[in-house]
Amino acid sequence: MGDKSKILIIGGTGYIGKFVVEASAKSGHPTFALARESTISDPVKGKLIEGFKNSGVTILIGDLNDHESLVKAIKQVDVVISTVGHLQLADQTKIIAAIKEAGNVKRFFPSEFGNDVDRTRAVEPAKSAFATKAQIRRAIEAERIPYTYVSSNYFAGYSLPTLVQPGATAPPRDKVIILGDGNAKAVFNYEKDIGTYTIKSVDDPRTLNKILYIKPPKNIYSFNELVALWEKKIGKTLEKEYVSEEQLVKQIQESPIPINVLLSINHSIFVKGDQTYFEIEPSFGVEASELYPDVKYTTVEEFLDQFV
């Protein structure tokens, strides 16, 4: 393997970004995080930045809107990982332009970390969000930049603490709302494991110009199976209310931002089954738990134990 690649993370203080930064620092890769001046002085994000520094991360001052700062940062590394949030997805064309000018990047990971956007059958507004990610993929391919797209499916820390119940702050104890017929399979991954698998793939030739799917066998559940597992854990049968696709689509259309975004993502996952309806073909994809059997991932069952 030789020396470990130097990694720059853009968007490192974001939801999934911090897990990627931590995994990179922990794995012994020289790790750099791009941060704006305003982020460093922010009371909450500033604490994260301090934590990064304590883990040995080098903080580089820069901004997506400052081309020179991007080029300067990118010239210091081998691999660029973008974990920018929803509102900055389209701005990744600026990262692509800077990578192109720098000319030294061995691999770019755009901000994905969800469904495989080339294989979704979503309704609006999720449809547009997925389309933006797909446009970024096409731009990377057009510029012939080496890439890996990480399709990590559903964040466990986001969905499992409430068992995907809208507006809830804890998992259900009496009644549960199930989307669609509850039979479509979804994949739930612990964020820390997503960070670990992502960093593992950075210098791996098997993941070059491929989609890295994170679909560990013990984390694939339908809504009905998830509810059954939870019922078993709490020793109680819950009252179930099924929401038809028609009802859900109506709810999406009538809900404000960001509720409509979340509902439409859930429609794609739990009604359409967009995370699991297709086979991973070697021509376009590889699966993380198969490539890295040494990673001891957190299972859905283990993750739920903390809420019992």
Residue, then its C-alpha position, 0 to 999 in steps of 0.5 A: m500500500g505504501d504511504k497513506s493518501k493525504i485527505l482533505i475533507i470539505g464540509g467536515t463540521g457537517y452532520i456526516g462530515k465530522f464522522v469522516v474527519e474522525a475516521s480519517a484522523k484515526s486511520g493514520h491518513p494525514t488529514f486536512a479539513l477546510a474551514r471558513e473563518s466564520t466556522i472557526s469563530d462559531p461557538v458550536k462548530g468552533k468546538l468541533i474544529e478544536g476537537f479535530k485539531n486535538s486529533g491531529v487534523t490540519i485546519l486549512i482556511g478556505d471557502l467554496n466561493d474562493h477559488e484560490s483558497l480551494v486550489k491552494a488547499i487541494k494542492q496539499v493533498d491526494v484525495v478530496i472528500s466533500t461532505v457538504g450539506h443539502l444547500q451546497l450540493a450544486d456548489q460542488t462544481k466549484i470543487i470540481a473546477a479547483i481539482k481540475e486546476a490543481g491537477n494532482v488529485k488521485r480521487f474525489f468523493p462528492s457529497e453523496f452518503g444516501n441513496d444511489v441517485d442514479r437508481t431512485r424513483a423519487v417524487e419532488p422535492a427529493k427528486s430534485a435533490f437527487a438530480t443535483k447529486a446526479q448532475i455532480r456525478r456527470a460533471i466529475e465524469a465529464e472532467r475525467i476526475p477519478y472518483t468513488y461515490v459512497s451510497s451509504n443509504y439511511f443514517a441510523g442515528y437519524s432514523l432509528p431513535t424514533l423508528v422513522q416516526p414523524g415529529a417524534t423524539a423517542p421510539p414508539r411505545d403504543k402506536v406506530i405509523i408504517l409507510g406503504d405496505g411496510n415490505a420494501k427493504a431499507v438499509f440503516n447504517y451507523e454514521k461512525d461505520i459510514g466514516t470508517y468504510t469511506i476512509k477504508s476505500v480511499d486507497d483501494p483500487r477496487t473502489l476506483n470509479k465505482i459506487l461504494y454501497i454500504k449494505p451490511p447484511k444485518n442492517i437490511y430491514s423492511f419497515n415491518e421487520l423493524v417494527a417486529l424487532w422493536e416489539k420483541k425488544i420492548g416485549k409489547t405489540l404496537e398498534k399499527e397504522y399504515v399510510s398508503e402511497e397516495q396518502l403519503v404523496k398528498q402529505i408531501q405536497e401539503s407539507p412545508i420545507p424541510i418536512n416535505v423533503l424528509l417525507s419524500i426521501n422516506h417515500s423513495i426508501f420505504v414505498k419505492g424500495d429505492q435502496t434495495y430494488f436493484e442488484i449491485e453489478p461489478s461494472f458499476g459497484v462494490e459492497a463495503s462489508e464484503l470488501y472490508p470484512d474486518v470492520k466490526y459494524t454496528t448492527v440495527e439490533e445493537f443500535l436499537d438496544q440503547f433505546v429499550 
